[in-house]
């Protein structure tokens, strides 16, 4: 599977967003790869609204929680091997289960925190969204980024192309 890049477009209104979504669908971009974010109480009708994963720092928080929790769990497993309490040690199991348990716990705790924090990648769009513009995020194959930007530029000069993220997480 090809890697994806997330493109960002600022749009003036819902009608422009609807026309762009229709064009993207005709260009074989899956509906699930299009996300629209607007200020509160903006009726998006049938537009694909951004989910919690796009609006918050959920995914980066889970990634950090997995890394930190796994590391701490592995260290706890090493301590259990070095200082066995009951005299019986299953060295590999202690380290493995410590790492897995720590990673799971770290991901869970971090997810709870991350879901309450706005997406740091979207900070640069806060003012425009507050002023009534819509932010459209589109996940496209890396090798077709220029094609989609050109399509939007040609058909919708009112849209502001705001660039792309380098990569998309595996589970956006």
C-alpha positions in Angstrom: 0.0 0.0 0.0 1.2 3.5 -0.9 1.9 5.9 2.0 -0.5 8.8 2.4 0.0 12.5 2.9 -2.6 14.8 4.5 -3.4 17.9 2.4 -4.9 20.9 4.0 -7.3 23.4 2.3 -9.1 26.4 3.8 -12.5 26.9 2.2 -14.8 29.9 2.3 -18.1 28.0 2.6 -20.0 24.7 2.8 -21.0 24.8 -0.9 -17.3 25.0 -2.0 -16.5 22.1 0.4 -19.3 20.1 -1.1 -18.2 20.6 -4.7 -14.6 19.7 -3.8 -15.7 16.5 -1.9 -17.7 15.5 -5.1 -14.6 16.0 -7.3 -12.4 14.1 -4.9 -14.8 11.2 -4.9 -14.8 11.2 -8.7 -11.0 11.1 -8.5 -11.3 7.9 -6.5 -10.4 9.4 -3.1 -12.3 7.3 -0.5 -14.9 9.2 1.5 -13.1 8.1 4.7 -10.0 10.0 3.6 -11.8 13.4 3.6 -12.3 15.3 6.8 -13.9 18.7 7.3 -13.5 20.9 10.4 -15.5 24.0 11.0 -16.3 26.2 13.9 -19.0 25.1 16.3 -22.6 25.2 15.1 -21.7 25.3 11.4 -24.1 23.0 9.6 -21.9 20.6 7.6 -24.9 18.6 6.3 -23.6 15.5 4.5 -19.9 16.6 4.5 -17.5 14.2 6.2 -16.9 15.8 9.6 -13.5 15.4 11.2 -13.5 12.8 13.9 -12.0 12.9 17.4 -8.8 11.5 15.9 -8.4 14.5 13.6 -9.6 17.1 16.1 -7.5 16.1 19.1 -3.9 14.9 19.9 -5.2 11.4 20.4 -2.9 9.6 17.9 0.3 11.3 18.9 -0.6 10.8 22.6 -1.1 7.1 22.1 2.2 6.8 20.3 4.0 8.5 23.2 2.1 6.4 25.7 3.1 3.2 24.0 6.8 4.2 23.9 7.0 5.5 27.4 4.8 2.8 29.0 6.7 0.1 27.1 10.0 1.4 28.2 9.0 1.7 31.9 7.4 -1.7 31.8 10.5 -3.3 30.4 12.6 -1.6 33.1 10.2 -2.9 35.7 10.7 -6.4 34.2 14.5 -6.0 34.4 14.2 -4.9 38.1 12.0 -8.0 38.8 14.7 -10.2 37.2 17.5 -8.5 39.2 15.7 -8.7 42.5 13.3 -11.7 42.5 10.8 -11.5 45.3 9.8 -15.2 45.4 13.1 -16.6 44.3 11.6 -17.9 41.1 12.3 -15.9 38.0 11.0 -16.2 34.5 13.4 -13.6 33.0 12.1 -13.3 29.5 8.5 -13.4 30.7 9.0 -10.7 33.3 10.5 -8.4 30.8 8.0 -9.2 28.0 4.9 -8.9 30.2 6.3 -5.8 31.9 6.8 -4.1 28.5 3.4 -5.2 27.1 1.6 -4.2 30.3 3.4 -0.9 30.5 2.7 -0.2 26.8 -1.0 -0.9 27.2 -1.3 1.1 30.3 0.7 4.0 28.9 -1.4 4.0 25.7 -4.6 4.0 27.7 -3.6 6.8 30.0 -2.1 8.9 27.2 -5.3 8.4 25.1 -7.4 9.8 28.0 -5.2 12.9 28.1 -4.8 13.2 24.3 -8.5 13.2 23.6 -8.9 16.3 25.7 -6.1 18.3 24.0 -6.7 20.0 20.6 -4.7 18.7 17.7 -1.4 20.6 17.7 -1.0 20.3 13.9 -4.2 22.4 13.5 -3.2 25.4 15.7 -2.2 27.4 12.6 -5.8 27.2 11.3 -7.6 28.2 14.5 -8.1 31.8 13.6 -9.4 31.1 10.1 -11.8 28.5 11.4 -12.9 30.9 14.1 -13.5 33.5 11.3 -15.9 31.0 9.6 -13.7 29.2 7.1 -13.8 25.5 6.8 -10.6 23.3 7.0 -10.6 20.3 4.7 -8.1 17.6 5.3 -7.6 15.0 2.6 -5.4 11.9 2.8 -4.0 11.1 -0.7 -1.3 8.8 -2.0 2.2 10.5 -1.7 2.8 10.2 -5.4 -0.4 12.1 -6.3 -0.1 15.1 -4.0 0.7 17.5 -6.8 -2.2 16.2 -9.0 -4.7 16.9 -6.3 -3.3 20.3 -5.4 -3.4 21.3 -9.1 -7.0 20.0 -9.4 -8.1 22.2 -6.5 -6.1 25.2 -7.7 -7.6 25.0 -11.2 -11.2 24.3 -10.3 -11.5 26.3 -7.0 -9.3 29.4 -7.0 -11.2 30.5 -3.8 -9.6 27.6 -1.9 -6.4 28.3 0.0 -4.0 25.4 -0.3 -2.2 25.2 3.0 0.3 22.4 2.3 0.7 18.8 3.5 1.8 16.8 6.5 4.8 14.6 5.8 3.0 11.4 6.7 -0.3 10.1 8.0 -0.4 7.9 11.1 -1.3 4.3 10.5 -4.7 4.7 12.3 -5.8 8.3 11.8 
